[in-house]
Amino acid sequence: MEKIYELAIVGAGPAGIAAAIEGYMQGIKNIVLLEKDENHNSTIRKYYKDNKRVDVEWKGQKVELDGNIYFIDGTKETTLDFFDEILKQHAIELQTHVEVTGIEKESDYFNIYMAGKSIKAKDVVVTIGRMGKPNKPDYKIPPAIRKKVNYTTDECSSGEKILVVGGGDSAVEYAVDLSENNDVSICYRRETFRRANPTNQQNIANAIMHNEVRPILGVNVDGLEATEDGRINVLFNEIEPEVYDRVIYAIGGTTPSAFLASSGIKEEDGKPVHNENYETNVKGLFVAGDITQESGGSIALGLNHGYAIATYLNSKK
């Protein structure tokens, strides 16, 4: 007979790992953790710069940890090491390079579809993060410059003239970090960087004061054009256009609405509908992590979501 997992978790970020570990510790032994990238916590790996601080109190949001995972303040590297270690300590089956394309409810289990295969599970937790689907501008990017329009700093090299678009933590960190070896401007539609945490607000203020980063504040980008020499002509709404070598958008992420809808999960105000146990309108199908939060990003809240789901599933036995 085909194997039926007790619990399948889509997404191996903090909330997904917590649901797996807490579930295992509460007696759910047949668990599979599905991750589309090559390793767990792909958002931290891709969007956090090296040595970035990772705090329990994200953006000053005090969260008491409810479960058995003792998470503390650290850096990008120590956080990844921490999750590596706790996964090794428990018998959790982690499948990587598998992108879930759909979830379908049968009578007493779910079919979870991936490219070329499917698995079955009695209960499913969806923990796809918002940053897995970064926000993109409304206007079209000309094909000739698409390789120079990015959403992380991975493609950057030294000596470039770069425009960072956004005003949150990622945008500020990108601008400050890149300013060491590049000519960097940061464009934000508001006049201040109040969305960023206090440390990043101080860092960008210092960079601007020392002329390391040029601020373009209270200004919107209307579109991009390719120049004859393959550079990017940025069309601003309130000021004259300017040419850059590279543009980086750091304007947040969105809920994967199409995927949720295809799985039968209802949404309200851009978030999946769920009860106090994080169970959606589809019985046995849960959501956790960034997609349940107003702004996303809190690892501590994600850990608590995983614990709450595991505790509820254990109570149903």
PyMOL commands that set and color helices and strands:
alter all, ss='L'
color gray80, all
select helices_A, chain A and resi 14-25+42-47+58-60+76-88+130-132+143-148+169-178+198-209+257-262+290-292+299-315
alter helices_A, ss='H'
color red, helices_A
select strands_A, chain A and resi 4-10+31-34+53-54+74-75+93-95+100-105+110-114+117-126+149-150+161-165+183-188+213-217+221-226+232-236+242-244+246-249+267-268+271-272+285-287
alter strands_A, ss='S'
color yellow, strands_A
deselect
rebuild
show_as cartoon
